[in-house]
Amino acid sequence: MAIVTTALNELCAELHNRMPVVLGPETWPAWLGEEPTDARQLKAMLAPYPSEEMTCWPVSTRVGNVKNNDPSLRADFSALNLRRWLAAGCWSS
């Protein structure tokens, strides 16, 4: 397995120094070799995904540790729920 990275879009630039390539469903057949595609078309798919089509929300630092694998990693961290999690001491590594 490999994670292909690309230049940052505006949203991800606030968070990290690289971002994964995100392929929209319309590109899947060409990327997976189900349709004829040349190198130029494949390279064009490596462009940053549009920021306006992405959503960003806070997650626990527990997400960054591969030892953690439980449903709480997918918790809702909306503003209200984030306050509850912080109050309960759940925002720790």
C-alpha positions as CSV (number, residue, x, y, z in Angstrom):
1,M,0.0,0.0,0.0
2,A,1.1,3.6,-0.6
3,I,-0.3,7.0,0.1
4,V,0.3,9.4,-2.8
5,T,0.7,13.0,-1.7
6,T,0.3,16.2,-3.6
7,A,0.6,20.0,-3.1
8,L,-1.6,21.5,-0.4
9,N,-5.0,23.1,-0.9
10,E,-6.0,26.0,1.2
11,L,-7.8,24.0,3.8
12,C,-5.1,21.4,4.4
13,A,-2.3,24.1,4.4
14,E,-3.7,25.2,7.8
15,L,-3.2,21.7,9.2
16,H,-0.2,20.0,7.8
17,N,2.7,20.2,5.3
18,R,1.3,17.6,2.9
19,M,-2.0,16.1,1.9
20,P,-3.0,12.8,0.2
21,V,-4.2,12.8,-3.3
22,V,-8.1,12.6,-3.2
23,L,-9.6,11.1,-6.3
24,G,-13.3,11.9,-7.1
25,P,-15.5,9.0,-8.2
26,E,-15.4,10.3,-11.8
27,T,-11.7,9.5,-12.0
28,W,-11.8,6.0,-10.5
29,P,-12.2,4.1,-13.8
30,A,-9.2,5.8,-15.4
31,W,-7.1,5.5,-12.3
32,L,-7.9,1.9,-11.9
33,G,-7.1,1.1,-15.5
34,E,-10.7,0.3,-16.5
35,E,-10.6,3.0,-19.2
36,P,-7.8,3.9,-21.6
37,T,-5.7,6.7,-20.0
38,D,-2.4,8.3,-20.8
39,A,0.3,9.6,-18.5
40,R,-0.8,13.2,-18.9
41,Q,-4.3,12.4,-17.7
42,L,-3.1,10.4,-14.8
43,K,-0.7,13.2,-13.7
44,A,-3.6,15.7,-13.9
45,M,-5.4,13.6,-11.3
46,L,-2.7,14.3,-8.8
47,A,-3.8,17.9,-8.3
48,P,-4.9,19.0,-4.9
49,Y,-8.6,18.3,-4.2
50,P,-10.7,21.5,-4.0
51,S,-10.9,22.9,-0.5
52,E,-14.5,23.9,-1.0
53,E,-15.5,20.2,-1.5
54,M,-13.8,19.2,1.8
55,T,-14.9,19.5,5.5
56,C,-12.5,19.9,8.4
57,W,-13.3,19.2,12.1
58,P,-11.2,18.6,15.2
59,V,-10.3,15.1,16.3
60,S,-8.8,13.7,19.4
61,T,-5.0,13.3,19.5
62,R,-5.8,9.6,20.0
63,V,-6.4,9.4,16.2
64,G,-2.7,9.7,15.6
65,N,-1.8,6.6,17.6
66,V,-2.2,3.2,15.7
67,K,-2.8,1.4,19.1
68,N,-6.1,3.2,19.3
69,N,-8.9,1.6,17.3
70,D,-12.3,2.1,18.9
71,P,-15.6,3.9,18.0
72,S,-14.7,7.0,20.0
73,L,-12.2,7.9,17.3
74,R,-15.2,8.7,15.1
75,A,-16.9,10.9,17.7
76,D,-18.8,14.0,16.8
77,F,-16.6,17.0,17.7
78,S,-19.0,19.7,16.8
79,A,-18.6,22.8,19.1
80,L,-21.1,21.5,21.7
81,N,-19.8,18.0,21.7
82,L,-16.2,19.2,21.8
83,R,-16.9,21.2,25.0
84,R,-18.4,18.0,26.5
85,W,-15.3,16.0,25.5
86,L,-13.0,18.6,26.9
87,A,-14.9,18.7,30.2
88,A,-14.8,15.0,30.5
89,G,-11.0,14.9,29.9
90,C,-11.3,12.9,26.7
91,W,-8.9,15.2,24.8
92,S,-5.7,13.4,25.7
93,S,-3.2,11.3,23.9
